[in-house]
Amino acid sequence: MNKKCILEPEKQCIECGSCDRCDLDENNICNNCCRCLGEADYSAIEITEIILPKEVKMKWKRKKSHRNPIH
């Protein structure tokens, strides 16, 4: 399944790495220092996806199937 680009949603993601770059210095990869957020009254980062390891996904599916047994 193709993902959409975070920076340009009308385009498909080509894994160029631009979204991982620092907003203050494009030669650096973001290290989550949050200096780019400035001194706002609040700071927020939109969470668009949560990626879980396969083991956790499988465990969750097993729990879900035990809760809703098929008769």
Residue frames as qw, qx, qy, qz and C-alpha x, y, z in Angstrom:
[[0.000, 0.889, 0.458, 0.000, 0.00, 0.00, 0.00],
 [0.422, 0.423, -0.017, 0.802, 1.43, 3.37, -0.99],
 [0.307, -0.644, -0.428, 0.555, 1.70, 6.03, 1.68],
 [0.222, 0.907, 0.201, 0.297, 1.05, 9.70, 1.08],
 [0.472, 0.304, -0.272, 0.781, 3.81, 12.24, 1.60],
 [0.345, -0.643, -0.510, 0.455, 3.52, 14.03, 4.95],
 [0.200, -0.430, 0.053, 0.879, 4.88, 17.29, 3.53],
 [0.326, 0.233, -0.395, -0.827, 2.95, 17.18, 0.25],
 [0.559, 0.111, 0.730, -0.377, -0.23, 15.09, 0.75],
 [0.713, 0.551, -0.001, -0.434, -1.14, 15.19, -2.94],
 [0.464, 0.574, -0.670, -0.084, 1.98, 13.13, -3.72],
 [0.957, -0.175, -0.230, -0.011, 2.94, 9.54, -2.89],
 [0.510, -0.755, 0.403, 0.088, 5.75, 8.91, -0.39],
 [0.786, 0.517, -0.322, 0.107, 9.02, 8.02, -2.12],
 [0.826, -0.485, -0.066, 0.280, 10.92, 7.71, 1.19],
 [0.468, 0.710, -0.126, 0.510, 13.15, 10.70, 0.35],
 [0.608, -0.268, -0.451, 0.596, 13.69, 11.47, 4.05],
 [0.067, 0.487, 0.045, 0.870, 12.67, 15.14, 3.82],
 [0.583, -0.650, -0.242, -0.423, 10.15, 14.69, 6.63],
 [0.831, -0.379, -0.247, 0.323, 12.96, 13.53, 8.95],
 [0.478, 0.371, -0.102, 0.789, 14.99, 16.74, 8.47],
 [0.281, -0.492, -0.424, 0.706, 15.38, 19.44, 11.12],
 [0.194, 0.884, 0.404, 0.133, 13.27, 22.56, 10.45],
 [0.240, -0.928, 0.117, 0.260, 16.07, 24.80, 11.76],
 [0.078, -0.638, 0.676, 0.360, 18.97, 23.17, 9.88],
 [0.877, 0.317, -0.034, -0.361, 18.03, 21.06, 6.88],
 [0.466, 0.535, -0.701, 0.070, 21.48, 19.41, 6.93],
 [0.127, -0.233, 0.851, -0.454, 20.60, 17.63, 10.20],
 [0.445, -0.323, -0.793, -0.263, 18.13, 14.86, 10.94],
 [0.482, -0.618, 0.006, -0.621, 15.50, 15.81, 13.55],
 [0.398, 0.084, -0.816, 0.411, 16.45, 14.71, 17.06],
 [0.427, -0.669, -0.581, -0.183, 13.20, 15.91, 18.68],
 [0.367, -0.059, -0.375, 0.849, 14.85, 18.81, 20.53],
 [0.029, -0.781, -0.623, 0.033, 11.66, 20.89, 19.98],
 [0.258, -0.415, 0.007, 0.872, 13.57, 24.14, 19.50],
 [0.026, 0.195, 0.587, 0.785, 11.61, 24.64, 16.27],
 [0.220, -0.661, -0.712, -0.089, 8.38, 24.88, 18.27],
 [0.081, 0.542, -0.075, 0.833, 9.56, 28.13, 19.87],
 [0.042, -0.083, -0.668, 0.738, 8.00, 29.66, 22.95],
 [0.411, -0.347, -0.501, -0.678, 4.33, 29.10, 22.23],
 [0.553, -0.350, 0.357, -0.666, 1.69, 28.85, 24.94],
 [0.871, -0.040, 0.455, -0.180, 1.34, 25.26, 23.88],
 [0.137, 0.498, -0.764, -0.388, 3.21, 22.82, 21.68],
 [0.829, 0.139, 0.439, -0.319, 1.68, 19.92, 19.81],
 [0.056, 0.353, -0.821, -0.445, 2.72, 17.25, 17.37],
 [0.807, 0.143, -0.027, -0.573, 0.05, 15.43, 15.37],
 [0.401, -0.220, 0.888, 0.038, 0.25, 11.65, 15.66],
 [0.606, 0.340, -0.325, -0.641, -0.78, 10.19, 12.33],
 [0.864, 0.109, -0.469, -0.149, 0.13, 6.55, 12.90],
 [0.540, -0.582, 0.573, -0.203, 1.21, 4.17, 15.65],
 [0.702, 0.369, -0.598, -0.116, 3.39, 1.31, 14.48],
 [0.735, -0.470, 0.417, -0.255, 3.47, -1.75, 16.70],
 [0.039, -0.415, 0.895, 0.161, 5.83, -4.73, 16.50],
 [0.585, 0.007, -0.669, -0.459, 4.32, -7.83, 14.89],
 [0.327, -0.118, -0.879, 0.325, 4.34, -9.72, 18.20],
 [0.155, 0.227, 0.466, -0.841, 2.15, -7.09, 19.85],
 [0.521, 0.164, -0.301, -0.781, -0.24, -7.07, 16.89],
 [0.537, -0.009, -0.824, -0.183, -0.53, -10.86, 16.98],
 [0.168, -0.163, -0.791, 0.565, -1.10, -10.85, 20.75],
 [0.314, 0.214, 0.196, -0.904, -3.82, -8.22, 20.37],
 [0.573, 0.103, -0.537, -0.611, -5.53, -10.25, 17.62],
 [0.421, -0.087, -0.895, 0.117, -5.51, -13.36, 19.83],
 [0.022, 0.222, 0.618, -0.754, -7.05, -11.44, 22.74],
 [0.433, 0.204, -0.096, -0.873, -9.68, -9.96, 20.45],
 [0.567, 0.040, -0.716, -0.406, -10.59, -13.37, 19.04],
 [0.282, -0.153, -0.874, 0.366, -10.95, -14.82, 22.59],
 [0.188, 0.239, 0.395, -0.867, -13.35, -12.02, 23.54],
 [0.625, 0.369, -0.028, -0.688, -15.56, -12.54, 20.48],
 [0.367, -0.123, 0.907, 0.164, -15.61, -16.30, 19.81],
 [0.472, 0.174, -0.481, -0.718, -17.26, -17.37, 16.58],
 [0.610, 0.004, 0.679, -0.408, -20.14, -19.81, 17.20]]
